[in-house]
Amino acid sequence: MAQSLTDEEMLILKTGAFGAVFLVSNADPGVLAMFRESFAAAGAIADASGVVKAALSSGPLPKLPRDSQSQVESVVLPALRQAVRTLTEKAPEDVAIYRSVVLAAADRTARAHNGISAAEAQVIERIAAALGDPAA
């Protein structure tokens, strides 16, 4: 049975998931593309269930650095790793859901505008590695 997550743990899950989308979106920037990408990612996040859905659909939005891609990665990738550790400990049945939702959101974000670029593919690989996804 899943243990409930603290507000801080829920924010870590949200920081990882929303941050992953932000990283992919910034890998190949464009204003119009950002709108399409945000909409595409929202669909993947809406597909979440259980503890993951609760974490991603409640509470404040995460605050991410805006200065550089590397600064964003320095916050997001550790958040993804911590999210997986937290879920493994407190809600192991939701680890696969979190991985799936984050990777689907990242993939949909990348595909939303002219397909997946090389830069986006590299970011998605780093996201998958941080999630510890066996397919990565």
C-alpha positions in Angstrom: 0.0 0.0 0.0 1.3 3.4 -0.9 2.4 5.8 1.9 1.3 9.4 1.4 3.9 11.8 0.2 4.8 15.0 2.0 4.3 18.3 0.2 8.0 18.5 -0.3 8.1 15.1 -1.9 5.2 15.9 -4.2 7.0 19.1 -5.3 10.1 17.0 -6.1 8.0 14.8 -8.4 6.5 17.8 -10.0 9.9 19.5 -10.4 11.2 16.5 -12.1 8.2 16.0 -14.5 7.6 19.6 -15.4 11.4 20.3 -15.5 11.8 17.4 -18.0 9.3 19.0 -20.3 11.0 22.4 -19.9 14.4 20.8 -20.7 13.1 19.2 -23.9 11.3 22.4 -24.9 14.4 24.5 -24.4 16.6 22.0 -26.3 15.2 23.3 -29.6 13.5 26.6 -28.7 10.9 28.5 -30.6 7.9 30.6 -29.4 5.2 28.9 -31.4 6.7 25.5 -30.7 6.5 26.2 -26.9 2.7 26.5 -27.1 2.4 23.3 -29.1 4.9 21.5 -26.8 3.2 22.6 -23.6 -0.2 21.4 -24.8 1.3 18.1 -25.9 3.0 17.6 -22.5 -0.2 18.4 -20.6 -1.9 15.5 -22.3 0.7 13.1 -21.1 0.6 14.5 -17.5 -3.3 14.2 -17.6 -2.8 10.5 -18.2 -1.1 9.9 -14.9 -2.8 8.0 -12.1 -2.5 7.4 -8.3 0.1 9.2 -6.3 1.7 10.5 -9.5 -1.5 12.2 -10.7 -2.0 13.7 -7.2 1.6 15.1 -7.2 1.5 16.5 -10.7 -2.0 18.1 -10.5 -1.9 19.8 -7.1 0.2 22.3 -5.3 2.4 25.1 -6.6 4.3 25.0 -9.8 8.0 24.3 -9.4 10.5 27.1 -9.6 13.2 26.3 -12.2 16.3 28.3 -13.1 16.0 30.2 -16.4 19.6 31.1 -17.0 20.9 28.2 -18.9 20.1 24.6 -20.0 22.9 23.3 -17.7 21.5 25.1 -14.7 18.0 23.7 -15.4 19.5 20.2 -15.7 21.3 20.6 -12.4 17.9 21.0 -10.7 15.8 18.7 -12.8 17.9 15.5 -13.2 18.5 15.2 -9.4 14.8 15.8 -8.8 14.0 13.0 -11.2 16.4 10.6 -9.4 15.0 11.7 -6.0 11.4 11.2 -7.2 12.2 7.7 -8.3 13.9 7.0 -4.9 10.9 8.4 -3.0 8.4 6.5 -5.0 10.4 3.3 -4.7 10.3 3.7 -0.9 6.7 5.0 -0.5 4.7 3.9 -3.5 6.6 1.3 -5.5 3.6 0.5 -7.6 3.8 4.1 -9.0 7.4 4.1 -10.1 6.6 2.8 -13.5 3.7 5.3 -13.8 6.0 8.2 -13.0 8.7 7.0 -15.5 6.1 6.5 -18.2 4.4 9.8 -17.7 7.7 11.8 -17.6 9.0 10.0 -20.7 5.7 10.3 -22.6 5.5 14.1 -21.7 9.1 14.6 -22.9 8.5 12.6 -26.1 5.2 14.4 -26.9 6.9 17.7 -26.2 9.7 16.9 -28.7 7.3 15.6 -31.4 5.0 18.5 -31.1 7.0 20.7 -33.4 8.8 19.2 -36.5 9.6 15.9 -34.9 12.4 15.1 -32.4 15.6 17.0 -33.1 19.1 15.7 -32.2 19.3 18.1 -29.2 15.9 17.0 -27.9 16.8 13.3 -28.3 20.0 13.9 -26.2 18.0 15.6 -23.5 15.4 12.7 -23.5 18.3 10.2 -23.1 19.6 12.1 -20.0 16.0 12.2 -18.6 15.6 8.5 -19.1 19.0 7.8 -17.5 18.0 10.0 -14.5 14.8 8.0 -14.2 16.8 4.8 -14.2 14.6 3.5 -17.0 15.7 0.0 -18.1 15.0 1.0 -21.8 17.5 3.9 -21.5 
